[in-house]
Amino acid sequence: MGIRFILMVNKQGQTRLAQYYEWLTLEERRALEGDIVRKCLARNEQQCSFVEHSNYKIVYRRYASLFFLVGVDNDENELAILEFIHLLVETMDRHFGNVCELDIMFHLEKAHFMLEEMVMNGCIVETSKSNILSPIQLMEKTS
Amino acid sequence: MDSLFQRSLDDIIKGLRHQQAGESAFVSKVLEEVRREIKSTDSHTKSTALQKLTYLHSICFVDMSWAAFHAIECISYPNFTHKKVGYLAISQSFQESTPVILLISNQLRKDLKSNVEVEVSLALECLSRIGNLDLCRDLTPEVFTLMASSRIPVRKKAIGVVLRLFGKYPDAVRVCFKRLVESLESSDSPPIVSAVIGVFCELASKDPKAYLPLAPEFYKILVDSRNNWVLIKVLKIFTKLAPLEPRLAKKIVEPICELMSKTGAKSLMFECIRTILTSLAEHESAVKLAAGRINELLIDEDPNLRYLGLHALAIVAPKHIWAVLENKEFVIKSLSDPDPNIKLESLRLVMEMVSESNVVEICRVLVNYATKSEPEFCNVILGSILSTCSNNVYEIIVDFDWYVSLLGEMSRIQHCQKGEEIENQLIDIGMRVQDVRPELVRVGRDLLMDPALLGNPFLHRILSAAAWLCGEYVEFIRNPVELMESLLQPRTSLLPPSVRAVYLESAFKALVFCLHSYLKSATSSDHSALGLSDPGVSKENHITPDSVLHLLNLIDMAVGPLSGSYDVEIQERARNILGFTELIKPVLSDSLHPQDERHKQQVEASKMVRLLHDTFSDELGPVSMSAQGRVPVPDGLVLHENLADLEAVCGSSLPASSATISFEGSHNVEGATSIFISDQKEESEPSSESTSLLAEHRKRHGLYYLPSEKNTEHHEANNDYPPANELKSELAEQSFLPKRKSKQVKARPVVVKLDEGDVLPISSKIPQAKDDSLSEAVRDVLLGNEADADTLTQKAAADSVIRKKGKEKLNAKEQEDDLDHMDSQSGTVQNPVKERSKRSSRKQNADEGDHGGDKGKQKRRHRHGKHRTREGVQNPPANVISQTPVPDLLL
């Protein structure tokens, strides 16, 4: 399925956004997020951005105080996922203007919609920033 | 009134941020409010409550399954803001088994047909997230319509949903597949291609064979596309397709190489490398090119690229080890990289490089790294040394003396926690490789002698193995008295009871050995004329009367107190030893103080001691796991009747057990049915008593033994042994075959290898419970059965009048289909006609609500007619599917 989940976690380890593309129970989510956060946040800048975790791997990247963690299948292209994370950040940056943790906290819904535009069924379907943002602008007009 | 005082989501978020402690109290208070507000009839209040709940659900792990019905209410509101809150809640919290899920079917259909683009998007998004069989079946016609929408974003999403439809409801393939294939060619709108390639990439990863006929379309995208995302996906598809069709591999290798050298994007370049290494490894020149790019990655500053470079080497290692060897130094250097992931990856590679000729050198380097590393990585290194060296019955080990001393050295590494594995290997090697026993005993003795090791609980298992080895092969010990002292030293009280019991048993064996050699030497000095000399007793371990006295005192002192131990194993073994010493003492004491009657007493003593000594000196050997299976089933014993079910239950767990080896002496009557294999020359004479017992047993139960006719001729001396030995001669021939290289200075010792029983049975891969119906449907649509697909397409969209007419034809087709299916499945009837027709009738009911009208239908028909002609040219007829799955156009 390619992408299994996307997490945004701040450096204190609090989840700011969690999007799963396969069904997990709340307990499973809690355990998984705990494990992953422990594993990834302990790593430093000199270490690579890929972490193997049970039967899949996590590609992560840190922007200021926020970690973007993406769980992907083993044959997924790690560098492409890093680019995907960067694209996501750039898109949010374009929309919110200098995006920060608070923007995501207070506009969680919008962040979800952006992700929905970009990823479907765990596949990346859209990679153009303006295409990703246009439905959101449309929604703002509609509502 | 409610909405006036209702807290908004922003209030909650702010509130949460200000809670330092007691967050859970705040959450439960909010939850209480939400439970109240969500029952409101006012749409705004309800949706705000739902919004808050969704937030808490995704951030604070609050259960929201109870609000499922309210979420459904929200999506039915006309106001878009409320609707989208409902949809978000549903896609976050619903799963396939949510009880109310079917209630959204109608609302989804309504929104899918909406004129407002964002509403359609929401509905598609929702379907892709939570669609189950029923939803997917009900909504397939709507999605099919949307796949041809003029609005690009809608079309793109409809294509994305198709993956879910196919996964949950394979019959959707017959409806949507052609439109999906057509979308591949919409090169004018990149988002569509991007979406559709994503879908095919996922589909092909599950069952690549079915998509081979589409290779020309994919090839066109590979050559034409400028979008890196799309190219990466296409490469992934080709990675799956190329191994199935060598002509295809030949065709794509050139464009991929070109892409690899031209592109500036590292992600695309890496994907090219991966494709070449995984699926085009036979194309030497391409692999060389890829290896060149890997070298660039390895020397990059970016740890990500270094990691991927190592990763790529790991892919190429099994087929082209030269690429790894070229970078050997870098790989070994990476073992001390600051990043543990890179370290692990390089360790894997180092293990790939290990061969018979360099195993000593590499293990030396690795052990050095292990001593320097932090505990976790140290144990990973030790673990991979152990598993690599023991692979396939120590295949790569030539010098077992070296390996055994390496095991001893590894035990002493500070952080070593591999006690269990080392224990198993020490004992396993002891039983399999005779020549290495002196060295094993030496290593074991060194471990036992060191009182400091007893304090480390991780080493207890190893010490247990060492104690067992020293007891079992005590004849190789230089100084058995010293061994006894270390086995009975006071610090052994630190050992767990199970290990201590092994210590005691070994002490017993050592004691018997000491007494035996003492008596033997005493006798032989008396009867020197006879020239009796036991090969086991060398000059060095000559036992003096003093040391025998010393031993007996030592046992009284150290073992005496243990006879009251609470652990039964210890208690029993201690009592065995004490009982023996009690028996032997009076007779011995006479022999220690020479008198007239000395000779008679001594004979008695040596008789007792010899009896025990014979018992202990019987060889133990590995027992084949399949030994039991070789016992023929006696007539009249029906195993299948009651036990067949048992096998199904336990079958999977049995081979997994590591108990490949059990200790069975040939004198052991119970053990006689198992096949005992060891080298015959070495087999010491069994005590006559046990042999006769065995013979008697065999006479009575001859039925349970393997036939033995041939045996008697070959092994006259061993007439009474279980005829299972017959197997041994073949086996010995096999393992004695000289397969060593000429440059080896030291010949590899014989390693007793059992037949297939040694290697764990390769678990017959149970074919994945693949979605056969999906692949079948895809094949049908792609390669023939066009009429059938067409009928179904019509059926999905058309009204009931047409359907009635086509019904007979359809049923006939379906039956044919099922026959095909049964043929290909060789008898496994998975999709009986009944089930199929039931499904389609259900579908008819579901389609009742659809009034697409004749117009739409005709349009679609037209489209398919066109498509059919195109495909008719491209694709070979259905009956040659297996021979030429790739159209010749490409090749």
Interface residues (C-beta under 8 A of the other chain):
Chain A: M1 G2 Q14 T15 R16 L17 A18 W23 L26 R29 R30 R43 N44 Q46 Q47 C48 S49 F50 V51 E52 D75 N77 E78 L79 A80 L82 E83 M105 F106 L108 E109 H112 F113 E116 M120 N121 G122 C123 I124 V125 E126 T127 S128 N131 S134 P135 L138 M139 T142 S143
Chain B: D10 I13 R17 Q51 Y55 S58 I59 F61 V62 D63 N79 F80 T81 K84 V85 L88 S91 Q95 E96 V116 E117 V118 S121 E125 S128 P153 K156 K157 I159 G160 V161 L163 R164 P190 P191 S194 A195 G198 V199 C201 E202 S205 N227 N228 W229 I232 K236 K266 S267 F270 E271 R274 P303 N304 R306 Y307 L308 P338 D339 P340 N341 I342 L344
